[in-house]
Amino acid sequence: MKKIFAILMISALCSCKKDLLDTSPYSSVSSTTMWTTDNLTDLGVAGVYNALRLKMGHSGLVSPYELYQMDRFSFTGQGRWDEPLLTGTITAGDPLFLNIWQMMYEGIQRANDGIKNIPQKSPSSTEKKARYIAECKFLRAYFYFRLNQVYKGVPIYLEPFTATEAVKPRNTEEEVWDQVLADLSDCINEPQLPERYATGDGNYGHVTKAAAYALRGKIYLYKTDWALAAADFQKVKDAGHTLFADYKALFKEANEQSSEMIFSIQNRSEFGYGNNFQLFCGWPSAYTRGWNYYMPSPHLVDLYENRDGSKFSWDAVIPGYTKLSVNEREVFFLRDNLTESEKAAAALRGAKMELYLPQGNEERIKAAYDNRDPRLQANIVTPYATFRGAYNFTNVESIQHMRWPFRAQAPIDGDIQSDTQINFFYFYRKFVAEGVTELVDRNFGPIDFPILRYADVLLMWAEALNEQGLLSEAVEKVNEVRARAGVALLNSNTATTVTGQEDLRERIRNERRVEFPNEGINYFDELRWATWKEKVFQVGNGRKQIWGANVSDYSYKGDHLYTWPIPSNEIQMNPNLKQNPGWID
């Protein structure tokens, strides 16, 4: 299906609309003929799906608006650059707010076009048209979902509109949720929409009933309709979705159609149709040379429990660690056999060099990452771990080590080279290609990006059950995820014993934090839980090096940050739009 879908989208992209209010056709086909043949109907629907790919960046276009890139605003991730949203300098005119608004409304426009015109113009079979309309309704629901997550009330347009018609005032947050639920319910009630597609099916990648149930259940979480959410998540299980056995292997191309994946952005190794993880999450000594723009936060690393389910403690590994200043702690991360100049430079940065071990420094710090939840090593490259990269920007595979400070790459036993060599950050392992055969080009990797997967459903299900006071049932759902990960189950020992609803609530939240790094989930979770300020803007937080020293500081300017502003440009074009409280146009 990937190949067919991509071929259809090639045409759909030829003259793609550049602006929300540009109502010219989003393909090279004129509006009078779009949808008028079976092939054009396929092409039109492919164009609606392709709205999921709008503003995907590449080495010639740094476009920081993709879902996984939102993790830079989260508790579990961070970015390479200072972010105005986190440093307290952002305004309603920031491109972030405008571009996300326009991307989502472009998707809505395309979906509306299909919903209106497929019944009127398409000669396709009745069954096919019904399925396509349901798919378009799901996609419209998804785009409105994305808008309502952050703007909390936007204008609802259910038919294609022109620039002069784009004058509606905002609907309330609740009205938008009701519309999203209505679209998803239509999908679920459509007999021609299948429960799910099996691996290898020619239609794999298209919307299914299971995807509609999963998304509708997530909406019910926003509405705190816990019982309705749990019922929908049960339907996802009934459709046949299960966890894939190997967490790390799940994020490889061979397993992207496993029963865990519910709905994904389809990628393939062609320019304009692949992912860009290697470019933005990889680093210079990873194959095809990445830029490490997006990285894990040290907070995420510290959240990974020990294998027995006990909380990780730096002091348990290195007694007195937390009593040192963050700059002094750098000493523990230094490589063995430092040169005199390297020692002097570390001392100038504040490292407490009397604690340095010329032989054994590396082994001492490696112990901090041993016997931990296996998802830590599956998701993150930690100090003195190895990675199969490429030597000196070639296609020669090399085994590299994450050492500090960096010295040089080498075909054998060289260092991982960062694009930020003056600082020492954790790197993502998830979605970054290993060796030299997993992708062709850093601009178009083949691995699909999951928007909905079954582990997400299980943990949302656990949340819905816990909020109803059904703790035992909730624990069972969490333990399915933990069992796959290879970490001790809840209630299996003293450290994992659940003491009540509040304790389980935090355990479920932490489980989501460690399960979904680099998947564009945590930022929106923290907003929904109203924990974003507490977690991301805790005292002393900022963009951090591995030992906790800030490269730059975060600054919280008020609770209005929980709700994004209506973009200034949109208010200028539509005076009926009212700004969210706390924001100045």
N, C-alpha and C positions, 0 to 999 in steps of 0.2 A: 504493500500500500504506500510505503514511503516514496518509492520511485514514481508511482502514478500521481500521488499527491503533489510531488515536487514539479512534475511536468505540467500539471494543471496550473500550478502557481506561477510558473515562469511567465505564462501569458498574463496572469492576473496582476503581475507586478510591472508589466511593461510601462504603464503610464499611471503609476499609483498616485492617489490623491496626496497632496502635500499638506493640506490644512483641513481642519475639522469642517470649516464652512465652505470648502470647495466641493461642490456637489456634482462635479463632472464624474463620469464613470471611473471606477478604480481599476479598470482594465482597458486594453486597447479597443474593446468592443463598445460600440455606441450604446447609449441608454435605450434606444428604440429597439435594438436587437438582442441585448443581453437577456438571458433566460429563454430565448425563443427556440432553441434546439436542445436536445438531450445533452450534447457535449457542452454547450454554453451554460446549461444548468449546473453541470459538474464544475465547470470553470468558475462560475459565480460563487458556488458554495466554498470552493477552495480559497477564493479571495476573502471570504469571511473568516475562515480559519487563519489565513495569513495575517490577519490583523493581530494575532498573538505574537507576531514577529516584528511588529513595527519598532523602528529605532533600535534594532539590535546592532551593537557596535562591532567594529573591526579595527584593524591597525590603521586605517585611514579615517576612522570616525569613532572618537571616544564618546559614547552615548550611555551615560550611567543611569538608565531608566529600566533596566530589566529586573525581573522579579528577584532573582538570586542576589542581585546587587543591592537590594534593600537591606540585606543583612548588615551593611555598614552602619546602619542606624540602630542596630539591635544590641542586646546584652551580649550576644555570643559572637559577634563579628565586629570588624573595624575596617576602615579604609586607609589607603596610603596617604591620602590628602586630608587637609582640614575640611570639615563639612559645615557649612553655615548653619544647618539645622541643629548641629551639636555644639557649635562654638557661640551660639547666641546672636549671630549676625544676619540671620535669614529674614527676608521680607516677602510680602505677597507677590512681588514681581519676580521671584526666583524662577529660573527655567525648570526646576524640578516640578513645581506645581503646575505650570502651564503645559509641559510636555506630557505628564501623566494624564491630565485632563483631556488633552487633545487626542492622545493615543486611544484612550478608552472610548471617547465619543466617536472616533473614526470606526472602531469596531462595532459600536452600536449602529452607526449609519449603515454599515455593510450588512449587518444582521437584519435591520429593518427593511433594507432593499430586498433581501431574499424572502423574508416573511410576507411582504406585500406582493411581490411579483411572481414568485414561484406558482402560487395558485392561479394567477391570472394569465401568465404567459407561457409557462413551461409545458412542452408536450410529453415530458417524461411520464412514466407510469404513475398511477395514483399512489401506489405503495412507496415508490421512491420519493415522490414529492412530499408525502406525509412525513417520511423519515427526515428529509432535508429540512423541512420547516421546524421539526422538533430540535434538530441540531442547531439551527439558527437561533431558536429561542433559548437553548442552553447557553450559547455564546453571548447572546444579549444579556442574559442573567449574569453571566460571569463578569462582563464588563461593568455592569451596574454594581455588582458586588464589590469590585475593585474600587470604584468611585466612592461608594458609600462607606467603605472601611475607613477612609481618611477624610473625606469632605463632609460626611454626615448630613446628607440631604443635597440632592442635585436635581436639575430639571429632568423630567421624564419625557422622552420623545419615543413614540411607538411607531412612527412612520418616518420615511426619509423627509428631510427638511432642507430648505434653502437658507441662505444667509439672512434674508429678510424675515424668515420664519423663526429664526433662532432667538426668540425674545421671551420665552417662558420664564416665569420666576422659579425659584427652587421649590421642589417638593420636600416634604419633611423626611427625616431619616426613616421614620416608620413607614411612610408611603413608598419609599424606594424599596425597603425590605419586602413590603407586600407585593410589589410588582415583580421583584426577583422570585419570590415564592410562587407567584402565579405562573411565571414562565417555566419554572422548574417542574411544577405540578403538571403543566401541559405536556412536558417531555415524558414524565413518568407515566402519564395516562395514554400516551401514543402507542397503539399496538405494534406499529411498524418499527419502533425503536427497540433494538435488542437489549437484553440484560447486560451482556458484555460480549466482546469478541475474543475468540481463542487466539493463542499465539500463532502467528503466521497467516491469519485470516486477511484476505485482501482489503477489508475495510478497517483493519486495526488502526487505531489513531483517531477514528471518528467517535463522536459522543455516544455514550450508552446510558441506559437507565441507571446503572450503578454509579456513573459519574454524577447524574442528576440527584440521586439519593445522597451521595456524599456531600455535594455542594449544598443541597437543601438542609442537610443535617448541620452543616457548619453555620448556615444562616440562623438556624434555631438556637445555636449557642449564643450568637450575638443578641438574640431576642430573649435569652434565658428561658426558652421553652424546652426544658431538659428532657422531658418524657418524649416529646416529638422528635428531638434530636436522636435520642437513643433508638427510637423505632426506625428511623431512617438508616442509621448505621447498621442495624440488624439486617436491613434489606440489602446492603452492600455485601455483607457476609453471605446472605442467601444466594446472591448472584454468582458466588463461587470465588470471590477474591480471598486470598490468603497471604501470609507472609512468605517471602522467599527465604530459603534456609541460610544463605550466606550474606551477611550484611555488606561486607566490603565488595563482593562480587556483584551485588545488586546494581551498582552504579557503573557497570561496564556494558558495552554495546551488546554483548551476547545475551544479556538478561533483561534488556529494556522492555521486553514484552512479557515478562513474568506475570504471574497472577497477582503480584503485589501492586503493579502499576494499574491505576484506574483511569487517569487522563493525563496525557503528556504532550508537550510541544514536540512535534516530530522533527528530528534533525537528520541530516545526511551530509556526506563529504562533498558538498558543492558550495561555491561561494554564494552567499545569500540564503542558504538553506541549512547551515550548520550552526553549532553552538560556538561560543567564543571563550569557554572556560580556560583553555590553555593560554590564551592571550592575557586575560585579566586576572586569573588566579594562579597561573603558572609563574615561573621565574626564569631568569636568563639561562640557567643550565638545565632546565627542563626542555624537552624536545621542541623545536621550532621557536624557542626563546619567548618566554612570557614576561609580563610587566609587574606582576604581583600587586595589582591595584587593590585587591580585596583579600583580607586575611582574617584568621580567627582571633578572637580576643583571649587574653590570658584568663579572663573570667570563665570562659568556656572550658578551657583545659583543666582548671581547678575544680570544675563541677563534676568531672568524670570520677566516679567512685572507685574505690579499690574493688577487686574482683569479688570479695566477700560481702560487698554492699556497704561497707563502712565508708564514712566520708574521708576523702583525701585530706591530709594535713601535711603542710610543708615541714612543720616542726617535728613530726614523727619521722621524717626522712633525714632532715638536717636540723638537729636540736639548736634552738635559738634563732632560727631563720627569720621569723617574723619580728623579732626584737631589733633586727638590723634595719637601717634605712634602706629604701628601695635602691638607691645608688650603690650602697655597700654590698647588696646581694649579688651584684653582677659577678663578683669573684667566683661564685659557684658554677657559673656557666662558661667560664674560660676554658679553652682547650689545654691539653697537656703540653708541656715543653714550650712555654712561651719564650719568645726572645726577650732580651732586656728592654728593647724599645717597646714591645707589646705590653710588657709589665708596666712600664712607665706610663704609657698611654691609658691603661686601665686604672691606674692609681689616680691620674688626673681626672678621670670621669667619676671618681669617688668609690671605686671598688676597694673593699677591705682586704688588701693583698696579703696580710699576715695569715689569712685563712686559706690561701692558695696552696694547692698540692701539685707540684710539678709533674708527679706521676700519680695518677688516680683521681684527678679532678673530674675527668670525663665520666669515669665509672660512678663517682659519687652522685653526680647529677642525673645520670641515666637511671639510677635506682628510683628516682621520683616518678618515672613513667612506667616502671615495671609493675606487673601484677595489678594493672588497672582495668577498668571496663574496656574490652577489646575495641569498642567503637572509637576510643581515643586515637589509637594508631591507624584505624581505618579512615578516619576523617582528617587527621592532622599530622604533619611532619614535625616531630619534636627534636630537641637538641640531641645530637650524636646518633640519631636514627639514620638509616640509609634510604636512598631513593635511586631508582633506575632512571637516569636522565640521559642527556646527550652531551658529548664532550665538545667544548669550545665552539658551540653553535653549528655543529655538523650533524650528520646522521649516524655517528659512531656512538653506540650505547656505552654509558659509563655508570659505575656504581659510585654514588656520591654520598658524602656524610655532611650532616648539618652541624658545622663547627663555628665557633666564635673565638677570635675574629677570623674573618675570611682571609685566605691566603691566595689560593689558586685552584682552578679546575685541573683535572688530570684524567687520563683514560682509565686509570685504576686508583682508587683510594683518594680521589680528589675531594674538594669542598663543594657543597651546594653554593652557587653564586646567586646572590639576591640582586634585585634592582635597587635596593635600599641598603647598600653595604655599610653605611655609617650607623645603622640601627640593626638590632637583632629581633626579628619578629617570628612568630609561628607562621607556618604556611598550611594551606589546605592540601590534603591529599585527595579528598573526594572530588571527582570530576576532572582531575588533572591526569593527563595521559602519562603512563609509565613506559619506559623504553622508547623505541623509535618506530613502532609498527602500529600503534593504536589510532593514529590519525595522519592525515596528509598535510594539513596546514593549520596553524593556530587560529585562523579566522573562521574555519568551518569544521568543527569536530562533529563526529557522527552520533554521539550519545544523546538520546532524547532527554528532555528536561521534565521531571515529574511535577505536575501541578497538584495532583491528588494521588496519594498512594495509601495502601491499606494500613500501614503503621500509623499514619495520620488519623485515619478513621478509628483505629483501636484506642488511641490515646484521647481523641475527642469523645469517644464513647465512654471511656473511663471517667472523664471529666463530668459528662452528663449524668452518669450513674452516681458518682460521688455527691454531686450537688443535690441529688434526690435522697441522699442518706443511704444509698445501697452500696456500702463500702466493700463488702465481700465480692460482689459482682464487679465492682470497679477494679479491685486488686487483681482479679483474674485477667482483665484486659491488659493491665499494665504488665503483668507477668508474662503474657504472650510475647510482648516486645522485649522484655528483659531476657527471657529464655533464648530467643533468637540471638541476642547480643552476646550471651555467654557471661552474664553477671548474675550475682545471687538474686533469687526471687524475693519479692516482698513477703514478709512474715516467715522467712526461712531461718532467721537467727535474730539475735538481740539487736544488731545494727539495722536490720531491715524491718523490724516490727512496727507496724502502723499503729499509732496511738490515738487516732481519731480523725474526724473529717478534715480539720485544718491541716493536720500533718500530711494526710493523703493528698490534699489539694496541692501542697507545695511539692510533694514527691512527683505528682503527675506533671506539674509545670516543669520541674527539672528534667523529667524524662523527655519531654518535648524539646527542651533546650539542647540536650545531648544527642538526640536522635536526628535532628533536622538541620544541622549547620550547613550553610551554603545553599539552602533550598528556598530562601525567601519567606520563611515562616515566622521566625522569632520576633521580628519587629512588630508584626501585626498581632501576634499573641500578646506581647507586652502592652500594646495599646488597648487591646480588648480587656485584659485583666486589670488595667489601670496600674500597672507596675513599672511602666517605662521610666518614670521619674526616679522611682526608688532604686531601680537596677542600673540604668544607664548613667544617671546623674548622681550616683552616690558620691559622697565626699571624696575628693581627690581623684575622680575618674577622668579618663582621657584616652587618647590613642597611646597604647602602652607597648613598650618592649616586653620581652618575655619575663623579665624579673620584676616588672611592675612600674618601672620608671616611665613617666609620661613624656611623650614626644610633643604633645600639645594637650591643652586642658579643655574639658567640656564645660559649658556654662548654661544653666537652665534659666530661661527668662520668663517662665510662667506657664500655667496650665493650658493656656490657649494652644500650646504646641501639640497637644494631644489631637487637635483637629486641624487639618490643613486649611489654609485660606483659599477662597475662591480666587483664581489667578486674576491679577490686576487687569490684564489684557481682556479677559472675558467680561469683566464688569464694565470696562470701557465700551465694549461692543454691545453689551446687553445691560442697560441700566436697571432692569427688573431684578437682576441678581443682587442679593444682599450679602454683605461680607460676614464671615464668622467673627464672633466676639474676640477682641484682643489683637486683631490684625489691622494694620494700617495699610491702605492701598498706596 
